[in-house]
Amino acid sequence: MSNLLYRLGRSAATRPWVAIGAWVVLALVVITSSSAFGRDLEESFEAPGLDSYQAAELLAEARADEGGITAHVVLAAPDAAAHLAPVEAALEALPHVLSATSSLSPEGNIALVRVQYPTIEHLDASDLDHLKDAVADLRDESSLTLETGGDLFFAFEEAPTGIGEVAGLVVAMIVLLIAFGSFVAMGLPIGMALFGLVIGVTSMKLVTYLIDIPAWAPQLAAMVGLGVGIDYALFLVTRHREHLAQGMPVADAAGRALATAGQAVIFAGGTVVVAILGLLVAGIPFVTGGGVAISAMVLVMVLASVTLLPALLGLAGHRINGRRRRVDDGAHRPSTGWYRWGAHVTRYATAYLVGGAVLMIALAAPVLALNLGFPDDGAKPDSRTERRAYDLIAEGFGPGANGPLVIAVDISRDASVVAPLAAAMAADRGITSVGDPVIDPTAGVATLVAQPTTSPQDDATRETIARLRSEVLPTVLEGPGLEGPGLDGKGATAHVGGQTATFADLGDRVQERMPRFVVAVLLLSFLLLTVLFRSVLVPLKAVVLNLLSVGAAYGVLVMVFQWGWAAGLIGVESTVPIVSFIPLFMFAILFGLSMDYEVFLLSRVREEYRRHGDNTRAVIDGIAGTGRTITAAALIMVAVFSGFVLGSDPSVKMMGVGLATAIFLDATVVRLMLVPATMKLLGDANWWLPGWLDRLLPELDAAPVEQPVEVAVGPPPLISQESEAR
């Protein structure tokens, strides 16, 4: 592979406009095709097989209003009832609104208008804009207090973008400028990543021909793509400049960089893709679609790194070094500071291993208290109208009014169960009230709306949902005198739905599938690293240490969002559960990105070990050669991910905090302390591989041994069998 990559890199650097032109044509084709033929992205959070999904399906088949999207407008005034008529009339006149029904609080000072829309497939962001405009006009015409919220906001409200992303990009530019000392060297990774970002995000509408992509996936894919794109380019540009410093011609330096760091980029990107595609085993369609979107973005960045970047390097020539162009005698040495650090860690390997492990385990310990759910509007800041509406509803109607349960009953075989079901639910300790049933005799479906006594994110609400399904509903459906037991489909059946039940079900599905997903990702990553490094202990160590990074990130999420530690510093005003699907995405993304640094570091260590066969020296040289680059790459990743903390949505903040924390810990405690310490203690056993496994694994020529400059201008030779045997 190294010879192939060398030729590819040298060819692209020699004829840069050919490669650049090909990418420009590709970008035009993707953008044009997406605009002409691209499909809309999905807005749903459905998971087939869940009880809440069956409720939604039943309501959709019956075309019941309750199966669609809702919004609510809350009116606060001393005599709220007197002001309801014009508000209801204005809301009913909006496009796509099916109905607007109101209810009044016992004190009469708060009114709630429930605005019913059809299913999400018939709506778009303009419907939310129409609602906001109507409420704004009503405020202008009177002195009423009007606040809005509901499912429509969740589906189409877009968090303010630009500030966090721009801030992360600015920090990345500063880090690159400090690391390279050249505006040209700084600009190449940024330019390549942004170019790949445009193609990757634009292609999402075309990927929908293969699999449904959720509407929020491009933002998450852009975050990951920007980070990995800059990182991959950073590693390649660093190695390219090293070769230029050794006196190589530009094209040969680019080829040699691709043959060494480029191979690490391919395997690092492959590991990220494998980890993220592990989401396929989760069995949740929108999670799978999001994983495919992120994987596609990473693949675009890998392809750009090994084809477009060498062309840009060739075009930049020696200008990439700015005014500090230098040539040495081929004995170019890495940073002496990092060399001393590597020597220090290996000298006190046991102490660093124990201390680092204790720190990471302590940070990961709170994961035992992980509570999956979904933050409701009560977790948003007071500056948001959704939060103010949430507080008014809770004040006037009770906390459970913010998360009603929608029970869909199939009465096609037995219509007599509706009244007993309503009575049984109303008698449950977790239910405040049950609305009058809405019966569609033609479709054979009855709809009941029940209000819990507790808020949507309260654990007691989840217990109420579970109790309704396991005790209350079966008692009625299987009671004497009915045509048949409802649970086996012979008689009436009932399913608990609504947004609150849906997110509770998703949390349960994630907890159920998480072990299977984790095992799949660990196994695939282990196999990939075994093929790359031809070792058993090195991949095993990488898997264990990366688990520590991910576990520590989960622990920090629990401390900040569930326990409220320092939550105010990032604008979180109340404790919230961890969004159910975030641990899945975090594990896949973090495990993949952690493997990035592992591959880059260990590729350099392996390279040095194959050169001279001294394990300790190879570890120190590997740290010295990559420490500065890995640190710069981690700072860029942390900056990009931290930009998400500036958003107002707690879910977005969770992703930003978790990813930034994990990358910081992985690039410092794990990569620069635990990895060199464990490799020092394991010695030559790091590179042990059973003979039978060696014969089974495909043969890959790992990163070639560097040659003196006078013989390095040709293709890099494959490693000899004698060198491999060492």
Secondary structure, 3 states (H helix, E strand, C coil): CHHHHHHHHHHHHHCHHHHHHHHHHHHHHHHHHHHHHCCCCECCCCCCCCHHHHHHHHHHHCCCHHHCCEEEEEEECCCHHHHHHHHHHHHHCCCCCCEEEEEECCCCCEEEEEEECCCHHHCCHHHHHHHHHHHHHHHHHCCCEEEEECHHHHHHCCCCCCHHHHHHHHHHHHHHHHHHCCHHHHHHHHHHHHHHHHHHHHCHHHHCCCCCCECCHHHHHHHHHHHHHHHHHHHHHHHHHHHHHCCCCHHHHHHHHHHHHHHHHHHHHHHHHHHHHHHHHHCCHHHHHHHHHHHHHHHHHHHHHHHHHHHHHHHHHHHHHCCCCCCCCCCCCCCHHHHHHHHHHHHCHHHHHHHHHHHHHHHHHHHHHCCEECCCHHHCCCCCHHHHHHHHHHHHHCHHHHCCEEEEEECCCCHHHHHHHHHHHHHCCCEEEECCCEEECCCCEEEEEEEECCCCCCHHHHHHHHHHHHHHHHHHHCCCCCCCCHHHCCCCEEEEECHHHHHHHHHHHHHHHHHHHHHHHHHHHHHHHHHHHCCCHHHHHHHHHHHHHHHHHHHHHHHHHHCCCCHHHHCCCCCCCEECCHHHHHHHHHHHHHHHHHHHHHHHHHHHHHHHCCHHHHHHHHHHHHHHHHHHHHHHHHHHHHHHHHCCCHHHHHHHHHHHHHHHHHHHHHHHHHHHHHHHHHHHHHHCCCHHHHHHCCCCCCCCCCCCHHHCCCCCCCCCHHHHHC
